[in-house]
Amino acid sequence: MSAKTSSTASLNERAQTALNDNFLRNAVKFTTERLRTNKVTATDELGNWEEWREQGRQIRLHTIAHLDYYLSLFVNNVRALGGHVHFASDAKEAIEITMKIVKEKHTRSVVKSKSMLSEEVHINQVFEQHGIEVVETDLGEYIIQLAGETPSHIIIPAIHKNKEQVAELFSNVAGKRLPADTAVLAGFARSKLREKFLEAEIGMTGCNFAIAETGSIALFSNEGNARMVSTVPKTQITFMGMERIIPSLEDLEVMATLLPRAATGQKLTVYMSLINGPRRSDDSDGPEELHVVIIDNGRSKQLGDPEFQEVLNCIRCGACLNACPVYRHVGGHAYGWVYSGPIGAVLTPLLHEDKELANASSLCGACYEACPVKIPLHDMLVYQRRRNVEEALTKKAEQLGMKAFKFISSNHRLFRRILRISQLGQKPFVKGGVISAKIGPLKGWNTYRYAPKLAQHSFRDTWKALDTELQFELQEMGPEMKERLADILKKRGNTHESQ
């Protein structure tokens, strides 16, 4: 699915396209299941995983609650180390700041390590419009850049591509046919990207964590490309979301334990780099200039919001995507913007105004259980749905349907009559104990599954018989059992009265 198609189509259209792509669904399912299995193994080996999660949550809660203090401390320390710090209120300002630096350096070539924030502000398109070559050096990002697509997963951008597709993309660059062999394709990418590292005037990185007490930037990578991007070019630009900060190096130890295990099931990230300002006279490598662009782009609007402030705790591990049944069926492009899965369904409406994404969830809570810092994403999706209703953004048919349900369910006699009518009216459509007809509001559901038929007898209908049976069982109790039960009921009554 192209970036253009993804951004212009509706959620239902994007989801339909993904659901009809069997290869995509199988590839996403296979990879996410493997990541989830690896995570379970890694967290079990670590032990006390829930305690680690709680510690991570407390660090993020504390940091976001005192974000102004820690940002100020970080900025002062970066500048003391010789780095330059810029603040961008939105994507437009981030682009203006970046292009000013690029023009001052007479830049012809830029190499980048993976940065979701750079995808968020569309910096690659801006570079290309100004005739500047920009090359993604993360293998997955490099693949989707050649394909003209956006990432399909936060940590595995090309999760939806197979070896044959990658071989075709690389063959176009190589000018010759390359075999669909992993070693050959990786070797080609490695040799091609090495040339780009040496040619580039500017290296661009994201920021996994910024450490306030030292002014350091922490980069996590499994390929080493981030280290090349941040050491070979003379100038480094780091895009940093304003929330990507932690107080100390001790806190980084916690995050370095949580993130790789939650993301890929690794005990440690292969490469973890700490950048402490530009290159000094006795350093063997590093950039001569370091520019840190701290970007808001809607994040500050969540500060002080009791329903959504915790979304800023996210450490971008992608664990919620791997756990989400919706993501596993439709992949990342169905979400229509940079961020996908449960975190995307929450972030995108907050930062990008695509509010229909709140419906892209089963509200099962698997995302919360997977999140290493316990962000209640399922609750936030409910809050967003409520806001959509309050702002009258839901479909007219849904609004009328819910009003009708409210009217019917608030009158128990009417509710029972409607239920009996429905039990009779469903008979022509029931086959094999289920309703498979694709009609009316059942069309969307029954396209991929069957709806259960209404029970012949409702719970209300059977309650009298159940109550009689229960009373009979109580009468058959011995005196000691009756006395114990009476004592329990008495205690419960006293408890409720005291409350």
C-alpha positions as CSV (number, residue, x, y, z in Angstrom):
1,M,0.0,0.0,0.0
2,S,1.5,3.3,-1.0
3,A,1.8,6.3,1.3
4,K,-0.5,8.3,-0.9
5,T,-3.2,5.6,-0.9
6,S,-2.8,5.2,2.8
7,S,-3.3,8.8,3.6
8,T,-6.3,9.6,1.3
9,A,-8.4,6.5,1.8
10,S,-10.8,6.1,4.8
11,L,-10.0,3.7,7.6
12,N,-12.5,1.2,6.3
13,E,-11.1,1.3,2.8
14,R,-7.5,0.9,4.1
15,A,-8.5,-2.0,6.3
16,Q,-10.4,-3.6,3.5
17,T,-7.3,-3.4,1.3
18,A,-5.2,-5.0,4.0
19,L,-7.7,-7.7,4.7
20,N,-7.7,-8.7,1.0
21,D,-3.9,-9.0,1.0
22,N,-3.2,-12.6,2.2
23,F,0.5,-12.2,2.0
24,L,0.5,-9.1,4.2
25,R,-1.7,-10.7,6.8
26,N,0.4,-13.9,7.0
27,A,3.7,-12.0,7.1
28,V,2.5,-9.7,9.9
29,K,1.0,-12.5,11.9
30,F,4.1,-14.7,11.6
31,T,6.5,-11.9,12.7
32,T,4.4,-10.5,15.5
33,E,3.9,-14.0,17.0
34,R,7.6,-14.6,16.9
35,L,8.3,-11.3,18.6
36,R,5.7,-12.0,21.3
37,T,7.1,-15.5,21.9
38,N,10.7,-14.0,22.2
39,K,9.4,-11.4,24.6
40,V,7.8,-14.0,26.9
41,T,11.1,-15.9,27.0
42,A,13.2,-12.9,27.7
43,T,11.0,-11.5,30.4
44,D,10.6,-14.8,32.1
45,E,14.4,-15.2,32.2
46,L,14.8,-11.7,33.6
47,G,12.3,-12.4,36.4
48,N,10.2,-9.9,38.4
49,W,9.0,-8.4,35.1
50,E,6.0,-6.7,36.7
51,E,8.3,-5.0,39.1
52,W,10.5,-3.8,36.2
53,R,7.4,-2.5,34.4
54,E,6.2,-0.6,37.5
55,Q,9.7,1.0,37.9
56,G,9.7,2.0,34.2
57,R,6.2,3.5,34.6
58,Q,7.2,5.5,37.7
59,I,10.2,6.9,35.9
60,R,8.1,8.0,33.0
61,L,5.3,9.4,35.2
62,H,7.8,11.4,37.3
63,T,9.6,12.7,34.2
64,I,6.5,13.9,32.3
65,A,5.1,15.5,35.5
66,H,8.3,17.6,35.8
67,L,9.1,17.8,32.1
68,D,9.9,21.5,32.1
69,Y,12.6,21.0,34.7
70,Y,14.2,18.1,33.0
71,L,14.1,19.7,29.6
72,S,15.8,22.8,30.9
73,L,18.5,20.7,32.6
74,F,19.1,18.7,29.5
75,V,19.3,21.8,27.3
76,N,21.8,23.5,29.6
77,N,24.0,20.4,29.7
78,V,23.9,19.9,25.9
79,R,25.0,23.5,25.4
80,A,27.7,23.2,28.1
81,L,29.1,20.3,26.1
82,G,29.2,22.4,22.9
83,G,26.0,21.3,21.2
84,H,23.3,23.5,19.7
85,V,19.7,23.2,20.8
86,H,16.7,24.3,18.8
87,F,13.0,24.2,19.8
88,A,10.3,23.6,17.2
89,S,6.6,24.0,18.1
90,D,5.4,22.1,15.0
91,A,6.6,20.2,11.9
92,K,6.9,23.5,9.9
93,E,9.3,25.0,12.4
94,A,11.3,21.7,12.6
95,I,11.7,21.8,8.8
96,E,12.7,25.5,8.8
97,I,15.4,24.9,11.4
98,T,16.7,21.8,9.6
99,M,16.8,23.5,6.2
100,K,18.7,26.5,7.6
101,I,21.4,24.1,9.0
102,V,21.5,22.2,5.7
103,K,21.9,25.3,3.6
104,E,24.6,26.7,5.8
105,K,26.6,23.4,5.3
106,H,26.0,23.5,1.5
107,T,24.6,20.0,1.9
108,R,24.2,17.6,-1.1
109,S,23.8,14.4,0.8
110,V,22.2,13.3,4.1
111,V,22.2,9.9,5.8
112,K,19.6,9.0,8.4
113,S,19.2,6.4,11.1
114,K,15.6,5.3,11.9
115,S,13.5,8.1,13.3
116,M,9.7,8.0,13.5
117,L,9.7,11.7,14.3
118,S,11.4,12.5,11.0
119,E,8.7,10.5,9.3
120,E,6.1,12.5,11.3
121,V,7.4,15.9,9.9
122,H,8.1,14.4,6.4
123,I,11.6,15.7,6.3
124,N,12.7,13.3,3.5
125,Q,10.2,14.8,1.1
126,V,11.5,18.3,1.9
127,F,15.1,17.2,1.2
128,E,14.1,15.7,-2.1
129,Q,12.2,18.8,-3.1
130,H,15.4,20.8,-2.6
131,G,17.5,18.4,-4.6
132,I,19.3,16.9,-1.6
133,E,19.9,13.2,-1.6
134,V,18.6,11.6,1.6
135,V,19.3,7.9,2.4
136,E,17.8,5.8,5.1
137,T,20.5,3.5,6.5
138,D,18.4,1.2,8.7
139,L,17.8,-1.8,6.5
140,G,14.1,-1.9,6.9
141,E,13.8,1.9,6.4
142,Y,16.0,1.6,3.3
143,I,13.7,-1.0,1.8
144,I,10.6,1.0,2.3
145,Q,12.3,4.2,1.1
146,L,13.1,2.4,-2.2
147,A,9.5,1.2,-2.3
148,G,8.1,4.7,-1.8
149,E,6.2,3.6,1.3
150,T,5.9,4.5,5.0
151,P,6.8,2.2,7.9
152,S,4.4,-0.6,8.6
153,H,5.8,-1.2,12.1
154,I,7.6,1.0,14.6
155,I,10.6,-1.2,14.9
156,I,10.3,-3.4,11.8
157,P,9.4,-1.0,9.1
158,A,9.4,-3.5,6.3
159,I,7.5,-6.3,8.1
160,H,5.2,-6.6,5.1
161,K,7.9,-7.3,2.5
162,N,9.4,-10.7,1.5
163,K,12.8,-11.6,0.1
164,E,11.5,-11.6,-3.5
165,Q,10.1,-8.1,-3.2
166,V,13.3,-6.8,-1.6
167,A,15.4,-8.5,-4.3
168,E,13.4,-6.6,-7.0
169,L,13.9,-3.3,-5.2
170,F,17.6,-3.8,-4.7
171,S,18.1,-5.1,-8.3
172,N,16.7,-1.8,-9.6
173,V,19.4,0.1,-7.6
174,A,22.2,-2.4,-8.5
175,G,21.4,-2.3,-12.3
176,K,21.5,-6.1,-12.3
177,R,19.4,-9.0,-11.2
178,L,20.1,-10.0,-7.5
179,P,19.0,-13.3,-6.1
180,A,16.4,-13.5,-3.3
181,D,19.0,-14.6,-0.9
182,T,19.2,-12.9,2.5
183,A,23.0,-12.9,2.7
184,V,23.4,-11.5,-0.8
185,L,20.8,-8.8,-0.3
186,A,22.2,-7.7,3.1
187,G,25.7,-7.6,1.6
188,F,24.5,-5.4,-1.2
189,A,22.8,-3.0,1.2
190,R,25.9,-2.9,3.4
191,S,28.3,-2.0,0.5
192,K,25.9,0.5,-0.9
193,L,25.3,2.3,2.4
194,R,28.9,2.4,3.3
195,E,29.5,4.7,0.2
196,K,26.7,6.9,1.4
197,F,28.1,7.3,4.9
198,L,31.4,8.5,3.5
199,E,29.7,11.0,1.0
200,A,27.2,12.6,3.4
201,E,27.8,16.0,4.9
202,I,25.0,15.6,7.5
203,G,23.9,12.6,9.6
204,M,20.4,12.6,11.1
205,T,19.3,10.5,14.0
206,G,16.3,10.2,16.2
207,C,16.5,10.0,20.0
208,N,15.6,6.9,22.0
209,F,16.3,8.7,25.3
210,A,17.8,12.0,26.3
211,I,19.5,12.0,29.7
212,A,18.9,15.2,31.6
213,E,21.7,15.0,34.2
214,T,24.4,14.5,31.5
215,G,23.1,16.1,28.4
216,S,23.5,12.7,26.6
217,I,21.6,11.3,23.7
218,A,21.0,7.5,23.8
219,L,20.5,5.7,20.5
220,F,19.5,2.0,20.4
221,S,20.2,0.0,17.2
222,N,20.7,-3.6,16.1
223,E,22.6,-2.8,12.9
224,G,25.2,-0.2,13.9
225,N,24.0,2.2,11.3
226,A,23.1,4.8,14.0
227,R,26.7,4.8,15.2
228,M,27.9,5.4,11.6
229,V,25.4,8.2,11.0
230,S,26.5,9.9,14.3
231,T,30.3,9.5,13.8
232,V,31.2,9.8,10.1
233,P,29.5,13.0,8.8
234,K,30.8,16.3,10.1
235,T,27.4,17.6,11.2
236,Q,24.8,15.7,13.2
237,I,21.1,16.7,13.5
238,T,19.1,14.8,16.1
239,F,15.3,15.0,16.1
240,M,14.0,14.6,19.6
241,G,10.4,14.5,20.7
242,M,10.0,16.8,23.7
243,E,8.9,13.8,25.9
244,R,11.8,11.5,25.1
245,I,13.7,12.5,28.2
246,I,14.7,10.7,31.4
247,P,16.4,12.1,34.5
248,S,19.6,10.0,34.9
249,L,21.9,7.3,33.7
250,E,20.4,5.0,36.4
251,D,17.0,5.5,34.7
252,L,18.6,4.6,31.4
253,E,19.6,1.2,32.9
254,V,15.9,0.5,33.5
255,M,14.9,1.5,30.0
256,A,17.7,-0.4,28.4
257,T,16.4,-3.5,30.3
258,L,12.7,-2.9,29.3
259,L,12.8,-1.7,25.7
260,P,14.7,-4.5,23.9
261,R,12.8,-7.3,25.8
262,A,9.5,-5.7,25.1
263,A,10.3,-4.9,21.5
264,T,12.1,-8.0,20.1
265,G,12.7,-10.3,23.0
266,Q,16.4,-9.4,23.2
267,K,18.2,-9.2,26.5
268,L,20.2,-6.2,25.2
269,T,20.1,-4.0,22.1
270,V,23.1,-4.9,20.0
271,Y,24.4,-1.3,19.8
272,M,23.6,1.4,22.4
273,S,25.4,4.7,21.8
274,L,25.7,7.6,24.1
275,I,26.4,10.9,22.4
276,N,27.9,13.6,24.6
277,G,28.1,16.7,22.5
278,P,30.2,17.3,19.4
279,R,33.7,15.8,18.8
280,R,36.4,17.0,21.1
281,S,40.1,17.4,20.3
282,D,41.1,14.1,21.8
283,D,38.1,12.1,20.4
284,S,38.9,9.7,17.5
285,D,35.5,10.2,15.8
286,G,32.2,12.1,16.1
287,P,30.6,15.1,14.5
288,E,32.2,18.5,14.5
289,E,28.8,20.1,15.1
290,L,25.8,18.6,17.0
291,H,22.3,20.1,16.6
292,V,19.4,18.8,18.7
293,V,16.0,19.8,17.5
294,I,13.4,19.4,20.2
295,I,10.0,19.0,18.6
296,D,6.5,19.6,20.2
297,N,4.1,19.0,17.3
298,G,1.1,18.6,19.5
299,R,2.7,16.8,22.4
300,S,2.4,19.7,24.9
301,K,-1.4,19.7,24.4
302,Q,-1.5,16.4,26.3
303,L,0.3,17.8,29.4
304,G,-2.2,18.2,32.2
305,D,-4.8,16.2,30.5
306,P,-5.8,13.4,33.0
307,E,-7.1,11.2,30.2
308,F,-4.1,11.4,27.8
309,Q,-1.0,12.7,29.5
310,E,0.3,9.1,30.1
311,V,0.5,8.6,26.3
312,L,3.7,10.7,26.6
313,N,5.2,7.8,28.6
314,C,5.6,5.7,25.4
315,I,9.2,4.5,24.8
316,R,8.4,3.4,21.2
317,C,9.1,-0.3,21.6
318,G,6.2,-1.6,19.5
319,A,5.1,-4.2,22.0
320,C,1.5,-3.1,21.8
321,L,1.5,-3.6,18.0
322,N,2.7,-7.2,18.4
323,A,-0.1,-7.9,20.9
324,C,-3.0,-6.2,19.1
325,P,-5.4,-8.5,17.2
326,V,-6.4,-5.6,15.0
327,Y,-2.8,-4.8,13.9
328,R,-2.0,-8.4,13.3
329,H,-4.9,-8.6,10.8
330,V,-4.4,-5.3,8.9
331,G,-0.7,-4.3,9.4
332,G,0.5,-0.7,9.8
333,H,-0.5,1.1,6.6
334,A,-4.2,0.7,7.4
335,Y,-3.7,3.2,10.2
336,G,-3.0,5.9,7.6
337,W,-0.2,7.8,9.3
338,V,3.3,7.3,10.9
339,Y,2.2,5.5,14.0
340,S,0.3,2.2,13.9
341,G,-1.2,-0.3,16.3
342,P,-2.8,0.8,19.6
343,I,-0.3,3.6,20.2
344,G,-1.1,4.9,16.7
345,A,-4.8,4.6,17.3
346,V,-4.3,6.9,20.3
347,L,-1.5,9.2,19.1
348,T,-2.8,9.9,15.6
349,P,-6.1,11.5,16.7
350,L,-4.2,13.6,19.3
351,L,-1.5,14.8,16.9
352,H,-2.9,14.4,13.4
353,E,-6.7,14.7,13.8
354,D,-7.6,11.4,12.3
355,K,-10.2,10.6,15.0
356,E,-11.8,7.6,13.4
357,L,-8.8,5.5,14.4
358,A,-10.2,5.2,17.9
359,N,-12.5,2.6,16.4
360,A,-9.5,0.5,15.2
361,S,-9.5,-1.6,18.4
362,S,-11.3,-4.5,20.1
363,L,-10.6,-2.9,23.5
364,C,-9.3,-6.2,24.7
365,G,-6.6,-4.6,26.8
366,A,-3.7,-6.8,25.4
367,C,-1.9,-3.5,24.6
368,Y,-1.8,-2.6,28.3
369,E,-0.6,-6.0,29.3
370,A,2.2,-5.8,26.7
371,C,3.3,-2.2,27.4
372,P,6.6,-2.1,29.4
373,V,5.5,1.1,31.1
374,K,1.9,0.3,31.6
375,I,0.2,2.9,29.4
376,P,-3.6,2.3,29.6
377,L,-4.1,2.6,25.9
378,H,-7.4,0.7,25.9
379,D,-8.8,3.3,28.4
380,M,-7.6,6.1,26.2
381,L,-9.3,4.6,23.1
382,V,-12.6,4.7,25.1
383,Y,-12.0,8.3,26.1
384,Q,-11.4,9.2,22.5
385,R,-14.6,7.5,21.4
386,R,-16.5,9.4,24.1
387,R,-15.0,12.6,22.8
388,N,-16.0,11.7,19.2
389,V,-19.6,11.2,20.4
390,E,-19.6,14.5,22.3
391,E,-18.3,16.3,19.2
392,A,-21.0,14.5,17.1
393,L,-18.3,13.0,14.9
394,T,-19.9,9.5,14.8
395,K,-22.1,8.5,11.9
396,K,-25.8,9.6,12.0
397,A,-26.9,6.0,11.8
398,E,-24.8,5.1,14.8
399,Q,-26.1,8.1,16.7
400,L,-29.7,7.1,16.0
401,G,-29.0,3.5,16.8
402,M,-27.6,4.3,20.2
403,K,-30.5,6.6,21.0
404,A,-32.9,3.9,20.1
405,F,-31.0,1.4,22.2
406,K,-31.0,3.8,25.2
407,F,-34.8,4.3,24.8
408,I,-35.5,0.5,24.6
409,S,-33.1,-0.7,27.3
410,S,-34.4,1.9,29.8
411,N,-37.8,0.3,29.7
412,H,-37.6,-3.4,30.8
413,R,-41.1,-4.2,29.4
414,L,-40.3,-2.7,26.0
415,F,-36.9,-4.4,26.1
416,R,-38.4,-7.9,26.7
417,R,-41.0,-7.3,23.9
418,I,-38.3,-6.3,21.4
419,L,-36.2,-9.3,22.4
420,R,-39.0,-11.7,21.8
421,I,-39.8,-10.1,18.4
422,S,-36.1,-10.4,17.5
423,Q,-36.0,-14.0,18.5
424,L,-38.9,-14.7,16.1
425,G,-37.6,-12.4,13.4
426,Q,-34.1,-14.0,13.2
427,K,-35.4,-17.5,12.3
428,P,-35.3,-17.1,8.5
429,F,-31.6,-16.1,8.8
430,V,-30.4,-18.7,11.3
431,K,-28.5,-21.7,9.8
432,G,-26.5,-24.1,11.8
433,G,-27.0,-22.1,15.0
434,V,-25.4,-18.9,13.5
435,I,-26.5,-15.9,11.4
436,S,-24.3,-15.7,8.3
437,A,-26.4,-13.3,6.2
438,K,-24.5,-10.2,5.1
439,I,-27.4,-7.7,5.6
440,G,-27.8,-4.4,7.3
441,P,-25.6,-3.7,10.3
442,L,-24.4,-7.4,10.2
443,K,-22.7,-7.0,6.8
444,G,-19.4,-5.8,8.1
445,W,-19.2,-8.4,10.9
446,N,-20.4,-11.3,8.8
447,T,-18.0,-10.6,6.0
448,Y,-15.2,-12.3,8.1
449,R,-17.1,-14.2,10.8
450,Y,-20.6,-15.3,11.8
451,A,-22.9,-13.7,14.3
452,P,-24.3,-15.9,17.1
453,K,-28.1,-16.2,17.1
454,L,-30.1,-14.8,20.0
455,A,-30.8,-17.4,22.6
456,Q,-34.2,-19.0,22.7
457,H,-34.5,-18.1,26.3
458,S,-32.9,-15.0,27.7
459,F,-31.2,-14.8,31.1
460,R,-34.2,-12.9,32.4
461,D,-36.5,-15.7,31.2
462,T,-34.5,-18.4,33.0
463,W,-33.9,-16.4,36.2
464,K,-37.1,-17.6,37.9
465,A,-36.3,-21.2,37.4
466,L,-32.7,-20.7,38.5
467,D,-33.9,-18.8,41.6
468,T,-36.3,-21.6,42.5
469,E,-33.5,-24.2,42.1
470,L,-31.2,-22.1,44.2
471,Q,-33.8,-21.8,47.0
472,F,-34.3,-25.6,46.9
473,E,-30.6,-26.2,47.3
474,L,-30.5,-23.8,50.2
475,Q,-33.4,-25.7,51.9
476,E,-31.4,-28.9,51.5
477,M,-28.4,-27.5,53.4
478,G,-27.5,-28.8,56.8
479,P,-27.9,-26.5,59.9
480,E,-24.1,-25.8,60.1
481,M,-23.9,-24.7,56.4
482,K,-27.0,-22.5,56.8
483,E,-25.5,-20.9,59.8
484,R,-22.2,-20.2,58.0
485,L,-24.0,-18.8,55.0
486,A,-26.2,-16.6,57.2
487,D,-23.1,-15.3,59.0
488,I,-21.4,-14.5,55.6
489,L,-24.5,-12.6,54.4
490,K,-24.7,-10.7,57.6
491,K,-21.1,-9.6,57.4
492,R,-21.6,-8.5,53.8
493,G,-24.7,-6.5,54.8
494,N,-22.8,-4.7,57.6
495,T,-19.9,-3.9,55.2
496,H,-22.2,-2.3,52.6
497,E,-24.0,-0.3,55.4
498,S,-20.7,1.0,56.7
499,Q,-19.7,2.1,53.1
